[in-house]
């Protein structure tokens, strides 16, 4: 088992390097860098001014000194200088990736006033105290151009909010899905099986942005839906059952302001897990050892709990672990819809404002979650299924 885990960790590290490099290249394409330069500088900047800003801030290779000298002396115009700017591939990307990882010294330079600047020199800090290496390996994830703070500080609170949301979703989704799947698979073809299977398929076929809007309209609307109706009947007090926004849940989560986003995500994933559990349970119930137990007079409850359940949970366990990467995608829609400021909400804001360092940090978190959950899934599958050999 130890050698198996080491091999898997090695593959994980290699995969992480490849994925993060691809994301780094995609986020550092020239159109994205051009938007960043104009948002940080001036939206009326010319191409040569954009290229100068990018080179001075370490994003692109330094410009040709002769080109800058000719432009400054008036021998060429701004338009002529802009035509000579490289807007394609820049070999500087490899150095930037090494700096971002923390295996190469961070770039240094000077601003217009002659003050020292660099990747490792934070705004307001003393350049003399700055370290040479500042990357992921050193715990520095970059500077957020939107939050105007280190990425770790800006992202830390968002990760806590999303982590709590995902925990609540799992506590609702996993037990409910397993119960529905086991009940449906215990008696394949029965009315209960058909009803639960239809429910599972319906929830899986309904995207989060659809179910979320439906829940808000039915349960959080002050003009229509179930809330005003139940209020007229005297069953509840107030206008609505739930709040249509989860903004207040970041400080004081409760059933009223937090249940709808949790339910929206849980329902979508619950159907898939339930279907997998049902299929696995139905297959186990037709196994030879189950038939033998029935012939020996073992009660149906003991057959399910002591013989069928563990084998039936092997396949759903893998599916459950793979829900973690999916949850990171699901929270993007739900957090934006319910205005819950977590990682998904921050991802949308970073993409809209071209916050490159924040986008890279969120990608690292996503890659880490995917690879770790896959490793746990592999180890758990080997443990639950003794027929699998890792030698």
N, C-alpha and C positions, 0 to 999 in steps of 0.2 A: 504493500500500500504506500509506503514512504517513497519508493522509486516512482510509482505512478503519479503521486502528487507533485514530485519534483519535475517530472516531464511535463505535466500539465501547467505548472507555474512557468516553466521555460517557454512553452508555447504561448501562454498568456502575455508574457513580457514582449515577445516578438510581435504578437498581434497588436498589443497596445502601441508599440512604436510605429507600426505601419499605419494604424488607424489615426493616431494623433498627427502623424506627418501629413496624411492626406487632408485632414481637417485644417491643419495649419496652412497648407498650400492654398486650399480653397478660400479660406478667410483672408488670406494675404494677396489675393489677386489684385491687379492694378485698379479695376473699377471700385473695389471696396476701399482700397487705400486712398483713392482720389476723394471718395465721399468723406472719409475720416479727416483728411487734410482740410477740406473745405468746411467741415463742421467745426473743427478746432481753430481754423484760421478765418477765412473769408469765403463766402460762397461765390464771390466774383473773381476768385483767384484764377489766373491763366494757367495753362498747362506747365509752363516753365516754373511758375511760382509753386505749383503743387509738387512738381518734381524736386524743387529745392527744399521744400518743407519735409518731404518724405526722406530725402537723403540726410538732412540735418537731424532728423529724429530716428535714424537708424533703420528705417523700413526698406530703403532701396540703396543701391550702390551710389557712391559719391558721383556727382555730375562732373563732366569734363571741365577742368579749370579754364581751358582756352575758350570754351563755349561761354562760360560765365564772364570771362574777361572781355570777350567781344561784345556781349550783351551790355555790360556795364559801360563800355567805351562808346556804345552807340553804333558799332560797326554792323550789327545785325538787329533786326526788330524782334519784338516779343513773339510775333507769329512765326518768324524764321527759327527762333530758338526753340519754340514749342514743337516744331516739326522734327527736331532732332532728339526729342525726349524718347527714351525707351519705355514703351507702355506694355511690352510683352514680358517674356520670361526674364528673370533677373537671378543670376547665380547667388546673389546675396541671401536668397531664401534659405539655403542650407546653413549659412552662418547664423541667421536669425533663429532657425529652429534649434540649433545647438545652444544659443544663448538662452532661449526660452526653456530648454531642458535644464540648463545650468551646468553644461559640460564645457562651455566656452565663455571667456570673459565678456561681460556686457559692454556694449558700445559706449563710447564717450564722445562728447563734442562741446560746442559753445553756442549760446543763443545770440541774438542780435546785439545784446548789451555786453557780450563777452563773459557771461556767467557760465560756469561749467554745467553741462547737462549730460545725461546718460541713462541707460536702463536701470542701473542700480542706484541712481541718485533720485530719491523721492522729492517731490515738491516741498520746500521748506526745510529740508535736511541739509546737513553740512557735507559737502562733497568729499572732504578729507576723511570722513568717517564711513563713506560708502565702501562696501565690499566689492571685490572684483567679479565674483560669480554671484548671480542672483537669478535662479530659475526654479523650476518645479522641484528639483532635487534639494534645493536649499529652503524650500517652503515659501518661496515668493512666486505668486501666480500672476503678477503684472498689476498694472494700474488701470482702474476702470475710468474711462473718459466720461461716462454718464454720471456715476455716483461720486466721482472726484475723490476716490479713496482706493486703498489697496483692494484687489479683488477678493482676497480672503475675508476681509471685514464685510464687504458688501454682500458676498455670497453666503457667508456663514449663517446669517439670520434666515435667509431664504431656504437654505437646506434644512434648517430646523423646522420651519413651517411645513415644507413638503414631506419631511420625514414623519412628522406627526400625522399628516393627512394620509400617507401611505400606510402607516401602522393601523389607523382606524379602518381604512379600506380593507386591509388584510384580515383584521379581526371580524369584520362583517362578511367578507367575500368567501374566504376559505372554508370556515365551518358550514356556512349556508350551502355552498356548492357541493361539499362532500356529502352533506345530509341529503340534498336533492338527488345527487348521482347515485348514492347507495340505495335509497328508497326506490328509484326508478329501475336500477339494475337487479334488485332482489327478485322481482317478478317481471321478467321481460315479456312484453306484449300485453300486459294488463292495462286497465283503464288508468290506474295511477301512473304507470310508465308513460303512456301516451300524453297524459296531461302535463307531467313534469318535463317531458322532452319538448313538448310544444312551447312551454314557458322558457326553457333554456335556449331554444333556437331563436325565439322572439327577442330575448334580451341581448343575445350575441349579435343579431342582425341589426340592432338599433344603435347607431353611433352615439358617442357621448354628447355631441353637440345637439343631437335631436332629442334624446331623453332629457338632457339638462333643460332645454327650452320648454319641453312639455311639463316637467316638474315645476318650473318657475311659474308657468301659466296656470297650472292646476292648484298648486299648493302655496304659492307665494304672491299671488295677485290679490290686490285689495278690491278689485272690481268684479272679477269673475273667478271661477274655480270652486274648490271645495271649502276654502276658508270662510268666505262670506255666507255660503249656504249653511254650514254647520253653526256659524254664529247666529244666523236667523233662527235656527232651530233651538238655540240655547245650549248647544253641546260644548261650545268652547267660548272663551272670552277673547275679544279682540277681532281684528279684521282678517288675519292670515294665520295659517298653520306654521309656516316657516318664513324665514327671510330670504329674499332673492339674491342677496349678496353675502359673502363670507368675509367681508373686510373686518368686521368686529371680532371674528373668530380668531384672528391672529393674536389678540391680547386676552380674550375671554371666550374660548370655545365652549359652546353649549349645544344642546339638542336643537334649538331653534335656528341658530345661525350656521351650524356645521353639518347637519344631517344630509341636506340636499347634495352638496358636492361629494360627500362620502358615498351616498346611495347611487349617484350618477356613475361614478367610476366602478363601484362594486358590481352593479348589475351587469355591465358589459362583460367584465371578466368572469363573473360567476357562471354564466351560461356555458362558456367554453370548458371550464373546469368540470362542471356538472356533466356535460356530455362525455368527456373523457372518462370520468369516474363511472358513469353509467355503462359505457362500453366495456371497460375493464371488469366491472362487477358482473355484468351479464356473461362475459367469457369465463370468469372464474366459477360462476354458479353452475356451469355445464361441465366442469372438469370431473375426471374420474373419481378423485378422492372425495369430492362433494357428494357424488352419487353413492359412494360406499358409506359415507357417514349417514346419509339418509336411510339406507337399507339397514344399518345397524340400530336405527331408532333414535339417533341424536336429534334433539329438538331443533327446530328451524332457527331459533334465536342463537343457540350455541354454534350452529354451523356458520352463521353469518359473522358473529363476533370473534370466534376462536379460530376459524379455519379460512374463511373467504376474505375477511376484511384486509388483513395485512398484504396478501398477494394482490388484492384489487387496488391497493393504494400505491403500487410501484409506479405505474404509468402516470397517475395524477400528481405524484410528487415532483416528477420532472416538469410537468406542465405548470405546477404552482411556482416553482423556482424561476421559470421563464417568464412569469408574470411581472417580475420586478422591472426588467427593461421596458416592458409594455407600459407599466405604470408611469414611468418617466415620460413616455409619449402622451399618455392619457391625461396627466396633470397639466400639460401645456394647454389643452383645450378647456378643461374644467376650471383651472385657476384663472384663466383669462375670462371665461364666462361669468364666474362668480366673484371676480376681483379679489382673489385670494393670492397674496403676494408671496409666492414660493418660487421654486426653481423654474417652473414652467412660465410663470408670469415674467420672471426676470429674463428668461430666454427670449420671449417675444419683445420685451423692451430693448434688450441688447441688439437683437437683429434689426429692429426698427431704427435704432440710433447708431448702428455700426460700431458697437462697443466690442472691438476685436478681442481684447484680452478676456473679457467676460465670456464671450462665445467659446473661446478656447478652454477656459476653466470648466464651463458646463459640459463641454465635450469630453474632457478628461474624467469628470465625475460619471458621465454616462458610460464611457468605456469601462471604467473601473467596476461599476455596478453590473454591467453585462458579463464581464469576464469572471468576477467573483461568484455570481449566481450560477454561472455555467459550471464552475469548479465544484461548488457545493452540490449541484445537481448530479454531476458525475460521481462524486463520492457517495452521496446518498443512494444513488441507483445501485452502485456496487454493494453497499451495505444491505439494502433491502432485498436484493436479488442475489442469493448465494451462488446461483448458476453462472454469474458473470465472473470471469477470471481476469485479474490485472497483471499477471505474471507474463 
